[in-house]
Amino acid sequence: MRQRRALLGMSQTVLGNSVGLTFQQVQKYERGSNRMGSSRLYEFAKVLDVPVSYFFDEMPSTALAGRPMSGRGRKDGFGEAGTPFKQDKDPLIKRETLELVRAYYKIREGRVRKRIYETIKAVGAASHAEVLGRQKRRR
C-alpha cells in the first residue's frame, strides 16, 4: 500500500482522509501494526486505483502455504512483526526507485521512454554479466 501511495505522490493524510482515517491509522496499516479487513482493503484499492489483487501480486509462497501467522510480534524471518515480507531488501520501496519511476513517466514521448527503458535494461544486463564473470574467475 505504501509503495502505491508513494508512486501516486499521495500523502498518508490525503489517503486517510479519502477513507475516513487519520494519517496515524494509515501509518499503522502500512507498517503492519494493525490488521486490515477485506472491506478496508477494498476501500484503499479504490482510492489507490488498483484491483484488490494488486496487494497480493508478490506475496511469497510461504505465506500461501498455510503457514500460521499467529504469534504477533515475532520476527522469524518476516519483514515486520506478523508480515511475510522482507521490506529492508525490497528495492521497490526505496525512495530512489519511486523517484526514478516518477521521472520516467514524466517523459511524454513514448519512443523516448522506450529507448531509455531499453538502455537501462542493457546496462543492467551488462552489469549483471560482469558480476557473474568476476564470481566465476574467483572460483
Contacts in CASP RR format, 6 or more apart in sequence:
PFRMAT RR
TARGET T0000
AUTHOR 0000-0000-0000
METHOD contacts of the structure
MODEL  1
MRQRRALLGMSQTVLGNSVGLTFQQVQKYERGSNRMGSSRLYEFAKVLDV
PVSYFFDEMPSTALAGRPMSGRGRKDGFGEAGTPFKQDKDPLIKRETLEL
VRAYYKIREGRVRKRIYETIKAVGAASHAEVLGRQKRRR
1 29 0 8 1.000
1 30 0 8 1.000
1 44 0 8 1.000
1 48 0 8 1.000
1 55 0 8 1.000
2 30 0 8 1.000
2 93 0 8 1.000
3 92 0 8 1.000
3 93 0 8 1.000
3 98 0 8 1.000
4 48 0 8 1.000
4 50 0 8 1.000
4 54 0 8 1.000
5 11 0 8 1.000
5 12 0 8 1.000
5 15 0 8 1.000
5 30 0 8 1.000
5 48 0 8 1.000
6 93 0 8 1.000
6 95 0 8 1.000
6 98 0 8 1.000
7 98 0 8 1.000
7 101 0 8 1.000
7 102 0 8 1.000
8 48 0 8 1.000
8 49 0 8 1.000
9 102 0 8 1.000
10 48 0 8 1.000
11 23 0 8 1.000
12 23 0 8 1.000
12 26 0 8 1.000
12 27 0 8 1.000
12 30 0 8 1.000
13 23 0 8 1.000
13 26 0 8 1.000
15 21 0 8 1.000
15 23 0 8 1.000
15 26 0 8 1.000
15 44 0 8 1.000
15 47 0 8 1.000
15 48 0 8 1.000
16 22 0 8 1.000
16 23 0 8 1.000
16 25 0 8 1.000
16 26 0 8 1.000
18 47 0 8 1.000
19 40 0 8 1.000
19 43 0 8 1.000
19 44 0 8 1.000
19 47 0 8 1.000
25 34 0 8 1.000
27 33 0 8 1.000
28 34 0 8 1.000
29 36 0 8 1.000
29 40 0 8 1.000
29 44 0 8 1.000
31 80 0 8 1.000
32 80 0 8 1.000
32 81 0 8 1.000
32 82 0 8 1.000
32 83 0 8 1.000
33 80 0 8 1.000
33 81 0 8 1.000
36 44 0 8 1.000
38 52 0 8 1.000
41 52 0 8 1.000
41 55 0 8 1.000
42 52 0 8 1.000
45 51 0 8 1.000
45 52 0 8 1.000
45 54 0 8 1.000
45 55 0 8 1.000
48 54 0 8 1.000
59 84 0 8 1.000
60 84 0 8 1.000
60 85 0 8 1.000
62 84 0 8 1.000
63 69 0 8 1.000
63 84 0 8 1.000
67 84 0 8 1.000
69 82 0 8 1.000
69 84 0 8 1.000
71 82 0 8 1.000
72 81 0 8 1.000
72 82 0 8 1.000
73 81 0 8 1.000
73 82 0 8 1.000
74 81 0 8 1.000
74 82 0 8 1.000
75 81 0 8 1.000
77 86 0 8 1.000
78 84 0 8 1.000
78 85 0 8 1.000
78 86 0 8 1.000
79 85 0 8 1.000
79 86 0 8 1.000
79 87 0 8 1.000
79 88 0 8 1.000
80 87 0 8 1.000
87 93 0 8 1.000
91 97 0 8 1.000
104 113 0 8 1.000
104 116 0 8 1.000
104 117 0 8 1.000
105 113 0 8 1.000
107 113 0 8 1.000
107 116 0 8 1.000
END
